[in-house]
Amino acid sequence: MILTQPRLNIQPRLNIQPRLNKVRNGLFALSGTVLALGLASCEPQATPPQAGAPAAQGGGQTITLNGAGASFPAPLYQRWFAEYNRLNPNIQISYQSVGSGAGVQQYLARTVDFGATDAPLTAEERQQFQAQNNAEPIQIPLTGGSVVMAYNLEGIDNLRLSREAYCGIVEGRITTWNDPQIAQANPGVTLPNLPVNFVHRSDGSGTTFIFTNHIDAACPNWTAGAGRAIDWPVGSGAKGNEGITTQVQQSQGAIGYVEAAYATENNLNVASLQNRAGQYIEPTPESAAQALEGQTIPADLALLVPDPTDAEAYPIVGLTWLLLYNQYDDAAKANALREFVNWALNEGDQFATELGYIPLEGEVAQRVQSVVQQQLAAR
């Protein structure tokens, strides 16, 4: 296939009941609750301005914000920042898609105004932040999405990969596309006698963190573990979701893991994957939301769902977090970040849906806004 395109309960559980309808322009509109959160503390085409969209308070001065981190949400962040600048010309937000590992490093070093990561801060990273700032880091989810296996096989648009097959690919046991483990799930499809070229990330990556957490849970023979960076047993490396996308596009027989929006934007074929319940699931916002349904989220928001049990859930799904400081020397920057988060969770969810991400809605979005309002301050 070619990929197209919360209510806050007293208990900290996720309650996701998405309703997905295909609209005339071929995009998806996602509604319903996405995440329930217990937290004690902590161009593409422009569209007309939204009535009532919050404007950052800057008194007319130009406010420049610089961020860096995960490539997983980069398409959405770039779209959000462009749209927000159009509504607020004095607020300029730049974002470097350098990977979660580099983004966390820059955040801890305070060389950026905000960071972004698809892998929650580790205990060591939180301790480092606390020692440097005498405060807890602000780590808030803004969206979620699927990690897809994009491939390049001429004439094959609807590939299905069983768990045995995709485990075999990443472990190096399956080396040709006409291997019986792949053929078994694709009856009637003529698979080529072509080498499998598995492409993985070469940089520290939250997408790798999400992907390898699933592989570690789903593949009994996997020994490389899980993390932002691992020693891969097979394959070639590329930097960023952008790099994997390019390699898959340019090489027949290539397959690699990328955030779903990269496959959408570049018209890459993506495989339907067999989930834990044995069903072959296409990556859609709805199937991604099913993976989060009913999950319990910890107080630090470090929610991981490495191998969802829901029969309708796509198996490789994760959240992505914005990293903010508790204090900013420039009050205008702190105000601008607060207002941007408010806008992203209210007016910006349409762009998340359009690009295939999972928007945070309802009471949980209000809770995230409240945390930012209360925790983020200016010196």
N, C-alpha and C positions, 0 to 999 in steps of 0.2 A: 504494500500500500504506500501511497504518497501521503505524508501527513499534511493535512490542511488545517490549513489553519491550526456565622458561628454563633452559634449562640453561646453566650457565657453562662454555664451552669454553676451551681454552688460547688459541685465536685469538678475537679479539673479534668474533664473528659472532652474529647473531640466529638462533635455531633455534626456530621456532614450529610445533608440531604439535597444534593445538587439536582436541579432540573435543567436539562440541556436541550435546547431546540435549535435546529439549523435555520438560520435566517436567510433572506433573499440573497445577500452578498456572499454567501458561502461560509461566513464566519459563525462562531458559536457564541451564544449568550448563556452565561452560567449564573444561576440564581440559587438561593437557599443558603444555609449556613455552612461555613467551611471549617471553622476551628473553634473549639471551646477551650478557654485558657485559664489556668489558675496561676496567678502571679502575685506573689507577696510584695516583691520590690524588684527592684533591679537597679529626505525626510519623509520617514514615511509620511503618508498623506496627513496633512493637518486637518483638524476638525473644528467646527465653530466653537467659540467659547461657551462654557457651561454657565448658566445663570446661577449666581450665588457661589461660584468657585472662590475659595478663600484666597486672598492675596497676602503675600508675605509683607511684613511691616519693615520697610527700609527707609522711609522718609524721602524716597526719591533717589537715594544714593545707590550706586552700583555695588552689589554684594556678590562676591565670587566664592564659591564653595568647590573644593577639590576632594574627590573620593577615589578609592581604588579597591579592587578585590575581585570577587568571583566573576567568571565569565558566564556561568549558568544564568543569572538574571540580567546580563548586560543588555540584550535586546530590549527588554522591558524598561530597564533603568534609562537607557538612552532615549527611548520614546517618551517616558515620563518627563525627563529633564527638558527635552525639546518642547513638549506641550506646556510644561510649567513656565518655561521662559517666555513662550508666546503670550501667556496670560499675565506674566509678571516680568516685563522686559528688563527690570533692574536686578533680577536674580539670575545669575549665571552659574550653572552647576556642571562641572566636568567630571567625567568618570573614566578611569583607566581599567580596562579589562585585563588584569594581570594574573588572575587566579586567586583562589581563596588563601593559599599559603602566603603569597606575597602581600595580599591585602591585609591579613592579620598582622604581619610583620610591620607594615607601614602604620597601621592603626596603633599598635603598641608603642611604636617609636614616635607617635604624634607628628608624623610628616604629612598627614592628610587630615581633612576635616571630618571624614567619616570613612569607615571601612565596610566591606561586605564579604560574607562567607556563607558557603553552603554546608560547612562543617562547624558545629558549635565550638565555641572556645573550649579548649582543654582546661583541666584543673590547673596546670602549670601556667597557662596563658592568663587565666583569671587571677592567679596569685601574683603574676608579674604586673598586671594592671593595677591591682590593689596596692602593691608596694610602691608603685610609681605615682599613683593618684590619690591614695587614701580614700578610695571609693570603689563601688562595684561598677563594672562595665555595664552599659546599656546595650543589651542584645535583644532586638525585637524582630519577629518575623514580619515580612511584608508580603510574601507570596509563596507559592509552592509550584512544583511542576514535575514532569516526567523526564527521566533519562532514557533515551531511545537508542536502539542499535540500528544505525543507518548503514546502508550497504550499496554497492555498485555492481549490479549484475544485469547486463543488457537483456531486455525482454522479460525480466522477472519482476513483477510489480507487487506481488502479494506473498512474500516469503513468510513462512511460519517456522519458528525455531522452538523446539522442545527444550526443556531444562537440560537434558542430557546433551543436546546439540550445542547450546550456547555456552554451557560449562566446558564442553570439550574444545570449543574454539578458543576461549580465553586461557585454558590450561595447556593448549598446544597439542592435544590428542587428536583433534580433527583438523586436517591440513588441506583437504580438497573439498570443493563445493558439492561434489556428487557423492560424498560420504553417505553410507546407508542411514546414519542417524539423522541427517538432514532430509534425505529423500523420503524417509518413512512418514514425516509430517507434511509432505508436499506431494501427494499422489497426483499424477498427471502432469507434473511440472518437469521439464527437461533441464536438469541441473548440469552445468558445464564441468568438465574435468579441468578445473582451474584452481590454482593455489589460493587458499584463504590467506588474505593479508589483514591481520588484526592490527588496528591502529589504536594506540592508547595515549594518554597524556604523558608528556615529558616533564611538566612543571607540577608544583604543588597545587592540588586542585580539589575543590569541594565536590565537583562533579565526580571525580575519581573516588572521593570519600563515599558518596551516595552509591556509586556503582559497585565498589568493592565490598561495601557493607552488605549489599544484596548477594554478591557472588560468594562471600564468606559464609553466608547463611544458607544459600541454596545449593551450593556445589560441594558434595561430600569429599571430593578429592582435592579441593583447593587448599594450598598450604602457604600462600603468599600473604595472608592476612588482609587487613583493611586499613585504610588511612588516606590522607591527602596525597601521599606518594608511597609507592611500594616497589619492590623488585619484581618486575613482570617476568613470568616464565617464557613469554613468547611475544612477538609483535614488534612494531616500530613506533617510535614516539613522535608526538607533535605537540606544539605549545598551544594551549587554550582550546576551547570549543571551536574557535575559528580555524585553528591548525588542523584538527581532526576533520572538520568539514571539508576543507580544501583537499586533504589527502584522499578522502573517500571519493570526492568528486572526480579527481584526476586519475584514479587507479581502478581498472576493472578487477573485480575480485576482492576489493577492500571492504572492510566492515569495521566500524568504530562506534564508540558511545558518545553521544552529545545530548545537550539539553534540547527538548522538543522544538523550541522556537528556531533553532539553527536548521533543523531539517525542514521545517515549514518554509522558512525564508529562502532556502536554497533548493527547494523541490527535490529533496533526497528521498529515496525509498527507505522505509523503516519496517522492521520485522514485527510481526505479531509474536509475542512471547508467551510461553506457557507459564501460568502462575502456579502458586502452591496448591490450589484446588484442582489443577489439571486442565484449566481452560486456557485457550489461546486468546489473548486480549490485545486489542489495538490500543496504542497510546492516545488517549483523548483527555480533555479536562475532566470529563465525567468519570472515566475509569481511574484517573489519578486521584480524584477526590474520594472515590470509594476506598482507596488504600488507607486513607486517614480516618475513615469513619469509625467512631467509637473508641479511638485511641486515647490513652491517658497521657497527659503532657506533664513533664516535671516542672518544678518551680523556676528553673533556670532556662526553660524553653528548649532544652536540648533534646527535642523529640526525634527519635529515629524509628522508622518502620522498615526494617531491612527485608522482610519477607511477608507481606500482608496476607491474611488468611481469607479475606472476602473473595467469594467466587467470581465477582465482577470487577475485581481490582486489578489494575495494571501493576506488575510486580516491582518496578524500580521507580520509586517516588521519594522526593525529599522536600523539605522547606529550605528557604534561604533567608538569612538574617542581615539586618542593617546594624552596624556597630557605631554607636555614638558615645561621646564623652559626657560626663556629668557636668563639666564646666567648660565654658569657652571664654577666652579673653575678650572677644568681640561679641557684644550683646546682639548686634544685628545678625551675626551668623547663627547664634542660638535660636533667635526668633525665626529666621528663615528656615532652619531645619525643622522646627516645630510645625510651621505652617505647611511645609512641603509634605511631611508625613500625614498631616490632616488631609491635605488634598489627595495624596496618592491613595489613601484608604477610602475616600469618599467619591471623588470625581475620577480618579485614575483607574478604578477597577475595570472600566470599559476597555482600556487598553490592555490590561492583563488578560482579560477574556479573549480579546481579539488575537493576541499573540499565542494563546494556548496555555497560559499560566492559570493558577488557581487563585482568584482574588479572595482576600480576607474581608468578611462582611459582618454586619450586625454588631452585636454587643462586644465581640472580641476585637473588632476594629476600634470601637470606642474605648476598650480597655487599653489597647496599645497606645492610642492617642493620649489617654490619661497618664500612662506611665511616662511618656515623653514630656508631657506638660509638667509633671511633678518632679521628674528626675533631672531633666536637662535645664541647666541654668547658665547664666553669664557671671563672670567674676566681677 
